[in-house]
Amino acid sequence: MGQKRQPRYVERTYRRTHDAAGLVTFEVKVKQTDLFIRAQRRLDRLAREVVLELRAEIEEHIAEHPEFATSLAPLACPEMAPLIVDDMCAAALAAGVGPMAAVAGAIAHRVALELSLRSNEVIVENGGDVFLTSWREQIVSVFAGESPLSGKVALRVPMEAMSLAVCCSSGTVGPSLSLGRADAAVVAADDGALADAAATAVGNRVKGPADVEAAVEVGRGIRGVRHVLVIAGETMGAWGELELVPLGHIRTGRNAHE
């Protein structure tokens, strides 16, 4: 499900490195959906049920509308489409990309919403796209492949900024389709589908370090985006509400990685 390119595999060792006091950690995998979740109690059965339902809705829509899986441009959604399909269509329209560019962020958001009914604190990561609901500050570190800045910077997400999605697109790491060469194009937004689609749009703009500033402006121009961070090689640019902090002396809470 979704548009893929040949990945350069990166082991997700970051999933084992972060402290989360008072939270239970578990994983849920269904086909391409690979969730790493932290919550106040183990909710893997519920999370799996939600993923299966969401994927079924998307797959049924694709069976009726095959272009939904392949289009690189926004598509109009029919009336009475499932909510997650509506989420993806709206995000794609806002960012000017295909609807499947929003799928990972949309699923992370919907799963987090369901789990938050049973846990006041939920962090759901889906292949580098994170949705956070928490009563305490979170630090979202940025994985940027072989860039010397990879793992060196993070976004500080204060309690008052949540719930929040932080999504990452990369042209050098991971299996998802990107038309650019950004090591990391990170977008924060209230909506997971929008953050994911916008990260793709921003990443598509980057062919090299000289494009970082223009790519940041692309993200800044998308309605609903709260923060943009772009890394290409040794060049980094950012705009938005969140504080950018160096890593090393702080323990990190989540990684943005794709």
Secondary structure as the mmCIF struct_conf table of DSSP 4:
data_model
#
loop_
_struct_conf.conf_type_id
_struct_conf.id
_struct_conf.beg_label_comp_id
_struct_conf.beg_label_asym_id
_struct_conf.beg_label_seq_id
_struct_conf.end_label_comp_id
_struct_conf.end_label_asym_id
_struct_conf.end_label_seq_id
STRN STRN1 LYS A 4 LYS A 4
HELX_RH_3T_P HELX_RH_3T_P1 THR A 13 ARG A 16
BEND BEND1 THR A 17 THR A 17
TURN_TY1_P TURN_TY1_P1 ALA A 21 GLY A 22
STRN STRN2 VAL A 24 VAL A 30
TURN_TY1_P TURN_TY1_P2 LYS A 31 GLN A 32
STRN STRN3 THR A 33 ALA A 39
BEND BEND2 GLN A 40 ARG A 41
HELX_RH_AL_P HELX_RH_AL_P1 ASP A 44 GLU A 64
TURN_TY1_P TURN_TY1_P3 PRO A 66 PRO A 66
HELX_RH_AL_P HELX_RH_AL_P2 GLU A 67 THR A 70
BEND BEND3 LEU A 72 ALA A 73
HELX_LH_PP_P HELX_LH_PP_P1 ALA A 76 PRO A 78
TURN_TY1_P TURN_TY1_P4 GLU A 79 MET A 80
HELX_RH_AL_P HELX_RH_AL_P3 LEU A 83 ALA A 95
TURN_TY1_P TURN_TY1_P5 GLY A 96 GLY A 96
BEND BEND4 VAL A 97 VAL A 97
HELX_RH_3T_P HELX_RH_3T_P2 PRO A 99 ALA A 102
HELX_RH_AL_P HELX_RH_AL_P4 VAL A 103 LEU A 115
TURN_TY1_P TURN_TY1_P6 SER A 116 ARG A 118
BEND BEND5 ASN A 120 ASN A 120
STRN STRN4 VAL A 122 ASN A 126
TURN_TY1_P TURN_TY1_P7 GLY A 127 GLY A 128
STRN STRN5 ASP A 129 THR A 133
BEND BEND6 TRP A 135 ARG A 136
STRN STRN6 GLN A 138 VAL A 142
TURN_TY1_P TURN_TY1_P8 GLY A 145 GLU A 146
BEND BEND7 SER A 147 SER A 147
TURN_TY1_P TURN_TY1_P9 PRO A 148 LYS A 152
STRN STRN7 VAL A 153 VAL A 157
HELX_RH_3T_P HELX_RH_3T_P3 MET A 159 ALA A 161
BEND BEND8 SER A 163 SER A 163
STRN STRN8 LEU A 164 SER A 169
BEND BEND9 GLY A 171 PRO A 175
STRN STRN9 SER A 176 SER A 176
BEND BEND10 LEU A 179 GLY A 180
BEND BEND11 ASP A 183 ASP A 183
STRN STRN10 ALA A 184 ALA A 189
BEND BEND12 ASP A 190 ASP A 191
HELX_RH_AL_P HELX_RH_AL_P5 GLY A 192 ASN A 204
TURN_TY1_P TURN_TY1_P10 ARG A 205 ARG A 205
BEND BEND13 LYS A 207 GLY A 208
HELX_RH_3T_P HELX_RH_3T_P4 PRO A 209 ASP A 211
HELX_RH_AL_P HELX_RH_AL_P6 VAL A 212 ARG A 220
TURN_TY1_P TURN_TY1_P11 GLY A 221 GLY A 221
BEND BEND14 ILE A 222 ILE A 222
TURN_TY1_P TURN_TY1_P12 ARG A 223 GLY A 224
STRN STRN11 VAL A 225 ALA A 232
TURN_TY1_P TURN_TY1_P13 GLY A 233 GLU A 234
STRN STRN12 THR A 235 GLY A 240
BEND BEND15 GLU A 241 LEU A 242
STRN STRN13 GLU A 243 PRO A 246
BEND BEND16 LEU A 247 ILE A 250
STRN STRN14 ARG A 254 ALA A 256
#
